[in-house]
Amino acid sequence: MPQRLRIIGNYLSPYVRKVLVCLELKGLEYEVDPIAPFVGNDEFTRLSPLRRVPVLVDGELVLSDSSVICQYLEDQQPTPSVYPRDIADRARARWLEEYADTRLADGLIWRLFHQLAIKRHVFGEAPNEAVVQHAREVEIPAALDYLERQLPDEGFVFGALSIADISLASFFRTASFVRYAIDAERWPRMAALVAQVQALPVFQKLAGFEDCMLRLPLAEQRGALITAGAPLTSDTLGTSAPRPGPPRAS
């Protein structure tokens, strides 16, 4: 029996979610060590020198960037593909994935989710309300204005589900944990796309695991996931005390 792929990273991370969706779609066996990067021990630092999640371990191979991991999974298991066949569309899909990983992440994750969830519930710090307000009123709307122009009137971006759709929906799923929702009147295409992707069975399956651990202390999340039947590793690289300073995910 082939060894299961090991994924290190928390279910609530949009970067981890993107990788798990690809694994599920391709039917690959995997197990998860659901740690947040700021509680990783020294072995985590060895595997992920930038202290980012997700990390994929496949035998002797270690990868610690979500886009690199997804491309590796595509090369390992080409069908079903999560990248368009047409090379121009494939390039555009990778660009939208990169836009989500950087521009969307800046607003939705680092200036919204991190301020309202991580700082408050993990580090016991008050959020910077000016940062949150600027994200809501300036940064996120600017990103949505751009994305709205990139989308078709209906359906997935390139006709069939691709890494572009998966990436975009993953970030708005995490943003929903701090009650951010796309204004469907202002950005109808984006709102419809995200709703369509998040309604897919693979997203709903992962949402069940996410919901069971949401708002639980880090120390209780692993137990909740085990009870819910998540495919967890037998050991963990997590520690009990979080390290201050947010390491960027990838």
Residue pairs with C-beta under 8 A, 6 or more apart in sequence:
2 29
3 58
3 59
4 29
4 30
4 31
4 231
5 23
5 28
5 29
5 30
5 31
5 56
5 57
5 58
6 30
6 31
6 32
6 33
6 56
6 57
6 58
6 233
7 16
7 19
7 20
7 23
7 30
7 31
7 32
7 33
7 54
7 55
7 56
7 57
8 32
8 33
8 35
8 40
8 44
8 47
8 48
8 53
8 54
8 55
8 56
8 57
8 237
9 15
9 16
9 19
9 32
9 33
9 34
9 35
9 37
9 53
9 54
9 55
9 249
10 16
10 34
10 35
10 36
10 53
10 221
11 17
11 20
11 32
11 34
11 206
11 209
11 210
11 213
11 225
11 230
12 174
12 177
12 210
12 213
12 214
13 36
13 53
13 54
13 174
13 249
14 100
14 105
14 108
14 109
14 167
14 170
14 171
14 173
14 174
14 249
15 52
15 53
15 54
15 66
15 101
15 170
15 249
15 250
16 53
16 54
16 66
16 249
17 170
17 173
17 174
17 206
17 210
18 66
18 70
18 163
18 166
18 167
18 170
19 54
19 56
19 66
19 69
19 70
19 73
20 30
20 32
20 206
21 166
21 170
21 202
21 203
21 206
22 69
22 70
22 73
22 74
22 82
22 163
22 166
23 30
23 73
24 202
24 205
24 206
25 80
25 82
25 161
25 202
26 73
26 77
26 79
26 80
26 82
27 77
28 73
28 76
28 77
30 231
31 231
31 232
31 233
32 230
32 231
32 232
32 233
33 232
33 233
33 235
33 236
33 237
33 238
34 213
34 221
34 222
34 225
34 230
34 232
35 44
35 53
35 236
35 237
35 238
36 53
36 122
36 218
36 238
36 242
37 44
37 48
37 51
37 52
37 53
37 247
37 249
38 51
38 122
38 242
38 243
38 244
38 245
38 246
38 247
39 218
39 238
39 239
39 240
39 241
39 242
39 243
40 48
40 51
40 237
40 238
40 239
41 237
41 238
41 239
43 237
44 51
44 55
44 237
44 238
45 51
47 55
47 57
47 62
47 64
47 237
48 55
48 64
49 64
50 64
50 247
50 248
50 250
51 247
52 64
52 65
52 247
52 248
52 249
52 250
53 64
53 249
53 250
54 64
54 66
54 69
54 249
54 250
55 62
55 63
55 64
56 62
56 63
56 64
56 69
56 72
58 72
63 69
63 72
64 250
65 250
66 101
66 249
66 250
67 94
67 97
67 98
67 101
67 250
70 82
70 97
70 163
71 83
74 81
74 82
74 83
82 161
82 162
82 163
82 166
83 90
83 93
83 94
83 162
83 163
84 90
84 92
84 93
84 158
84 160
84 162
86 158
89 158
92 158
92 164
93 157
93 158
93 162
93 163
93 164
94 163
96 147
96 150
96 157
96 164
96 167
96 168
97 163
97 164
97 167
99 143
99 146
99 147
100 164
100 167
100 168
100 170
100 171
101 167
101 250
103 143
103 146
104 143
104 168
104 171
105 171
105 249
106 139
107 135
107 139
107 140
107 143
108 135
108 140
108 171
108 172
108 174
108 175
108 180
109 171
109 174
109 175
109 249
110 246
110 248
111 131
111 132
111 134
111 135
111 139
112 132
112 135
112 136
112 140
112 175
112 178
112 180
113 174
113 175
113 177
113 178
114 246
115 127
115 128
115 131
115 132
115 135
116 127
116 132
116 178
117 177
117 178
118 246
119 125
119 126
119 127
120 126
120 127
121 215
121 217
122 218
122 242
123 242
123 244
136 180
140 180
141 186
144 182
144 186
144 187
144 190
145 187
147 168
147 187
147 190
148 187
148 188
148 189
148 190
150 157
151 157
151 189
151 190
151 193
152 189
153 189
154 189
154 192
155 196
156 162
156 165
156 193
156 196
156 197
157 164
157 165
157 193
158 164
161 197
161 200
165 193
165 197
166 197
168 190
168 193
168 194
168 197
169 193
169 194
169 197
169 198
169 203
172 180
172 182
172 194
172 198
173 198
173 203
173 207
173 210
177 214
182 190
182 191
182 194
183 191
184 191
184 192
197 203
198 204
198 207
208 228
209 225
209 228
209 230
212 224
212 225
212 227
212 228
213 220
213 221
213 224
213 225
216 224
218 238
218 242
219 240
222 232
222 236
222 238
225 232
226 232
